[in-house]
Amino acid sequence: MESRLKTFAESLFTKHKVRMYRKEKDIFLSHCEKEFAQLGYNEITIRNDYNMFGKVSKNLLIGQPDADILVTAHYDTPGRNGFLLIFNPLVGMIISNILFLLAIIFLPRFFIAYFDIGSIGGMLINAAIPFGLVASFFIKNKHNHNDNTSGVLGVYKVAELVAKNPELKARCAFVLFDHEEIMPGLLGSRAFAEWRNRNYPFKANDMVVNLDCIGVGDVLTVMTNKKHDGWHKAANFFAKEGFNVRKVRGGLAATSDHAPFSNGISLVFQKRSLLGPLHIPNIHSGRDRVCDLDQVERLGKAVYKYIGE
């Protein structure tokens, strides 16, 4: 593995492993400005993009906002709500979400009825559940090797390769999005996409490749919010590069930062659950301590090859 990626990764794993609140994010962004500058990028901007709540999402832009090609990732880290994904290793992400929803609806009722808890006690139990769920989104998760430090590293790797190709460098920009994790999600990417579409409407259908959780797993899911030619092209390309590819559209595929862009795709490595469906292991929990840097390196090189075609 090339030492530059490894060195950058070690700095994130040790000094910037939590990026949840503004001070942590600002320190991280300052660090990234220096790192991308060392790759040879002079046009680096910390943008103040106003999201749907009228608040600022600080998105890091390397290059020009009207570039033909965007390679992106989100840099904020999640709360400690991995318990929401408890069924993932058994049945995958989609069925797991359904099972968890059913559990929080019916288990409290069963508990209240079985132990013959009075109306006041029942009200307290029912109130505690949504409070606990919401609160878990704001408790720092201290280990975030895969979600989404791996995506940031992937963007960095592609940028490192593009920096050596002046023609491609002139056509590319790299964006690290804020506020992907905070409810309702995708605030930074939506704010940037809306601003870009207003100011450069002729760029609305350009290529956007988002990297999200690429550090663990052996199935490369090529995700899109809606069908488009770039989705099919990307899936075929990465399959030819030797990756175990699965195409995914809609549903959970709409929950990453490619979704606000018309022709966006997201690349995510996943694993098969015990019963077959796919899931991303250990995210939003203290077990998110693994990032396969060789895999990030390999995918970064493949993305570079893909956008350069």
Helices and strands as residue ranges (DSSP letters): H 3-15, H 22-38, E 44-50, E 56-62, E 69-74, G 82-85, H 88-91, H 93-114, H 119-136, H 149-162, H 166-169, E 172-177, H 187-199, G 201-203, E 207-211, E 219-224, H 229-240, E 245-249, G 251-254, E 264-272, E 278-279, H 293-307
